[in-house]
């Protein structure tokens, strides 16, 4: 039996622990992808986590978002905070049971997991110059897209992905979703975070079609 006292030992060469611990990470939207991001961050070793969402847990969220039956009717941020601290009681979790509003103090790392283009655009306008690392996860069915902005070229590219809401497909981006797609999207987003922490180039625009088995990287990396 492995009796190691350091639970981070196996990831030590992949996740810079001290850099991660020095950051405050804000997750905006703790639905399908955001809930999985929060739980994976807890396992990675984040020390300060801010969760922002106004919604409550519904029955379909158990299937697609990984909430528990006991969470039904409760706020998503509070239910997610409990799950995070069940992994690591030492994590300082701030919950904001509300929509994102300009003026909210956020972390240096912002992970955006909201449903609509218009919401993304509004949040991006408010935080574009404040955060050092921005990652946006989008999902429809078994197709997902991860966009990361950490410097001027990647920020300018991200601007081009914020098309008017009227041009978006009908329905929320998570109207067709599965827990496994959300988990994969979250993993790819945190992979970009750990690349950034290791000072490696990030993939500014990555798309994955699970059904077709195709992955696509857009633009220079």
C-alpha positions as CSV (number, residue, x, y, z in Angstrom):
1,X,0.0,0.0,0.0
2,X,1.3,3.5,-0.9
3,X,1.7,5.4,2.3
4,X,3.0,8.7,0.8
5,X,2.1,11.7,2.9
6,X,2.2,14.1,-0.1
7,X,-1.0,13.6,-2.2
8,X,0.4,15.9,-4.9
9,X,3.5,13.7,-5.5
10,X,2.4,12.1,-8.7
11,X,1.6,15.4,-10.4
12,X,4.5,17.3,-9.0
13,X,6.4,17.5,-12.4
14,X,3.2,18.5,-14.2
15,X,1.5,21.0,-11.9
16,X,3.7,23.7,-10.4
17,X,2.2,23.6,-6.9
18,X,3.6,26.8,-5.5
19,X,2.5,28.9,-8.5
20,X,-1.0,27.4,-8.3
21,X,-1.2,28.0,-4.6
22,X,-0.3,31.6,-5.0
23,X,-3.3,32.3,-7.3
24,X,-7.0,33.0,-6.7
25,X,-9.0,31.2,-9.4
26,X,-12.5,32.5,-10.3
27,X,-15.0,30.1,-11.9
28,X,-17.9,31.9,-13.4
29,X,-20.8,29.5,-14.0
30,X,-20.8,26.2,-12.1
31,X,-23.1,24.2,-14.4
32,X,-21.9,21.3,-16.6
33,X,-18.3,22.4,-17.3
34,X,-17.8,24.8,-14.4
35,X,-18.8,22.3,-11.7
36,X,-16.2,19.8,-13.2
37,X,-13.6,22.6,-13.3
38,X,-14.1,23.4,-9.6
39,X,-13.8,19.8,-8.5
40,X,-10.6,19.2,-10.7
41,X,-9.1,22.4,-9.3
42,X,-9.7,21.1,-5.8
43,X,-7.8,17.9,-6.7
44,X,-5.0,19.8,-8.4
45,X,-4.3,21.9,-5.2
46,X,-5.8,25.3,-5.7
47,X,-5.9,27.2,-2.3
48,X,-8.3,30.1,-3.1
49,X,-11.3,29.5,-5.2
50,X,-14.2,31.9,-6.1
51,X,-17.4,30.4,-7.5
52,X,-20.0,32.7,-9.2
53,X,-23.5,31.5,-10.3
54,X,-27.1,32.5,-9.6
55,X,-28.7,29.2,-10.4
56,X,-30.1,26.4,-8.2
57,X,-29.7,22.6,-8.7
58,X,-32.5,21.0,-10.8
59,X,-33.1,17.2,-11.4
60,X,-31.4,17.3,-14.9
61,X,-28.3,18.7,-13.2
62,X,-27.7,15.4,-11.5
63,X,-27.4,13.6,-14.9
64,X,-25.4,16.2,-16.8
65,X,-23.5,18.3,-14.2
66,X,-22.6,15.8,-11.5
67,X,-24.7,17.2,-8.6
68,X,-26.1,14.9,-6.0
69,X,-29.7,14.2,-5.2
70,X,-29.2,15.9,-1.8
71,X,-28.3,19.1,-3.6
72,X,-31.7,19.6,-5.3
73,X,-33.1,23.0,-4.8
74,X,-29.9,24.4,-3.3
75,X,-27.7,27.1,-4.9
76,X,-25.1,25.6,-7.2
77,X,-22.3,27.6,-5.7
78,X,-23.0,26.4,-2.2
79,X,-23.4,22.8,-3.3
80,X,-20.1,23.0,-5.3
81,X,-18.3,24.6,-2.4
82,X,-19.3,21.7,-0.2
83,X,-18.0,19.2,-2.8
84,X,-14.7,21.2,-3.2
85,X,-14.1,21.1,0.6
86,X,-15.0,17.5,0.8
87,X,-11.9,17.0,-1.4
88,X,-9.7,19.5,0.6
89,X,-10.9,21.3,3.7
90,X,-8.0,23.7,3.4
91,X,-9.3,25.4,0.3
92,X,-10.7,28.9,0.9
93,X,-13.9,29.1,-1.1
94,X,-15.8,32.3,-1.8
95,X,-19.3,31.8,-3.1
96,X,-21.1,34.5,-5.1
97,X,-24.8,33.4,-5.4
98,X,-25.6,35.9,-8.1
99,X,-24.9,36.7,-11.8
100,X,-21.5,38.1,-12.6
101,X,-21.7,41.9,-12.2
102,X,-19.0,44.5,-13.3
103,X,-17.1,45.6,-10.2
104,X,-16.9,42.1,-8.7
105,X,-13.4,41.5,-7.5
106,X,-12.0,38.3,-9.2
107,X,-8.9,36.3,-9.2
108,X,-5.9,36.5,-11.6
109,X,-7.2,33.4,-13.2
110,X,-10.7,33.5,-14.6
111,X,-12.4,30.4,-16.0
112,X,-15.7,31.3,-17.8
113,X,-18.3,28.6,-18.1
114,X,-21.5,30.5,-18.9
115,X,-24.2,29.6,-21.4
116,X,-24.5,32.5,-23.8
117,X,-22.3,34.5,-26.1
118,X,-23.8,37.7,-24.8
119,X,-22.9,36.8,-21.2
120,X,-19.4,35.8,-22.2
121,X,-18.9,39.1,-24.0
122,X,-20.1,41.2,-21.1
123,X,-17.9,39.4,-18.6
124,X,-14.9,39.6,-21.0
125,X,-15.4,43.4,-21.4
126,X,-15.3,43.7,-17.6
127,X,-12.3,41.5,-17.0
128,X,-10.2,41.7,-20.2
129,X,-7.6,43.9,-18.7
130,X,-7.7,42.5,-15.2
131,X,-7.1,38.8,-15.4
132,X,-3.8,37.3,-16.4
133,X,-5.3,34.0,-17.6
134,X,-8.7,33.6,-19.2
135,X,-10.2,30.4,-20.4
136,X,-13.7,29.9,-21.9
137,X,-15.3,26.5,-22.2
138,X,-18.1,25.9,-24.7
139,X,-20.0,22.7,-25.3
140,X,-22.9,21.5,-27.5
141,X,-23.7,17.8,-27.5
142,X,-20.4,15.9,-28.1
143,X,-18.6,18.9,-29.5
144,X,-16.5,21.2,-27.3
145,X,-14.4,24.2,-27.7
146,X,-11.8,25.7,-25.3
147,X,-10.5,29.2,-25.9
148,X,-7.6,30.6,-23.8
149,X,-6.3,34.2,-23.7
150,X,-3.1,35.1,-21.9
151,X,-1.4,37.7,-24.2
152,X,-2.2,40.3,-26.8
153,X,-2.5,37.9,-29.8
154,X,-4.7,35.4,-27.9
155,X,-6.8,38.2,-26.5
156,X,-7.4,39.6,-29.9
157,X,-8.3,36.2,-31.3
158,X,-10.8,35.7,-28.5
159,X,-12.4,39.0,-29.4
160,X,-13.2,37.5,-32.8
161,X,-15.1,34.6,-31.3
162,X,-17.7,36.8,-29.5
163,X,-20.3,37.0,-32.3
164,X,-23.7,38.6,-31.7
165,X,-26.1,36.4,-29.7
166,X,-28.6,36.6,-32.7
167,X,-26.0,34.6,-34.8
168,X,-25.7,31.8,-32.2
169,X,-27.6,28.5,-32.6
170,X,-31.0,28.3,-31.0
171,X,-30.8,27.0,-27.4
172,X,-28.3,27.3,-24.6
173,X,-24.9,25.8,-25.3
174,X,-25.5,23.1,-22.7
175,X,-29.1,22.2,-23.8
176,X,-27.6,19.0,-25.2
177,X,-24.8,17.7,-22.9
178,X,-23.4,14.8,-21.0
179,X,-21.3,14.5,-17.9
180,X,-18.4,12.9,-19.9
181,X,-18.2,15.8,-22.4
182,X,-18.2,18.3,-19.5
183,X,-15.5,16.4,-17.7
184,X,-13.3,16.3,-20.9
185,X,-13.8,20.0,-21.5
186,X,-12.8,20.8,-17.9
187,X,-9.7,18.7,-18.2
188,X,-8.6,20.4,-21.4
189,X,-9.2,23.8,-19.7
190,X,-7.1,22.9,-16.7
191,X,-4.4,21.5,-19.0
192,X,-4.2,25.0,-20.5
193,X,-3.8,26.4,-17.0
194,X,-1.0,24.1,-16.1
195,X,0.7,24.9,-19.4
196,X,0.6,28.5,-18.6
197,X,1.9,27.9,-15.1
198,X,4.8,26.0,-16.6
199,X,5.4,28.9,-19.1
200,X,4.6,26.7,-22.0
201,X,2.6,28.0,-25.0
202,X,-1.2,27.6,-24.6
203,X,-3.7,26.5,-27.3
204,X,-5.7,29.6,-27.9
205,X,-8.5,27.9,-29.7
206,X,-9.0,24.1,-29.4
207,X,-12.1,22.2,-30.7
208,X,-12.8,18.6,-30.1
209,X,-15.6,16.6,-31.8
210,X,-15.9,13.4,-29.8
211,X,-18.3,11.7,-32.2
212,X,-16.1,12.2,-35.2
213,X,-12.9,11.7,-33.3
214,X,-11.5,15.0,-34.6
215,X,-9.4,17.7,-32.8
216,X,-8.7,21.0,-34.3
217,X,-6.3,23.8,-33.3
218,X,-7.0,27.2,-34.8
219,X,-4.3,29.8,-35.3
220,X,-0.7,29.9,-34.4
221,X,0.0,28.5,-30.9
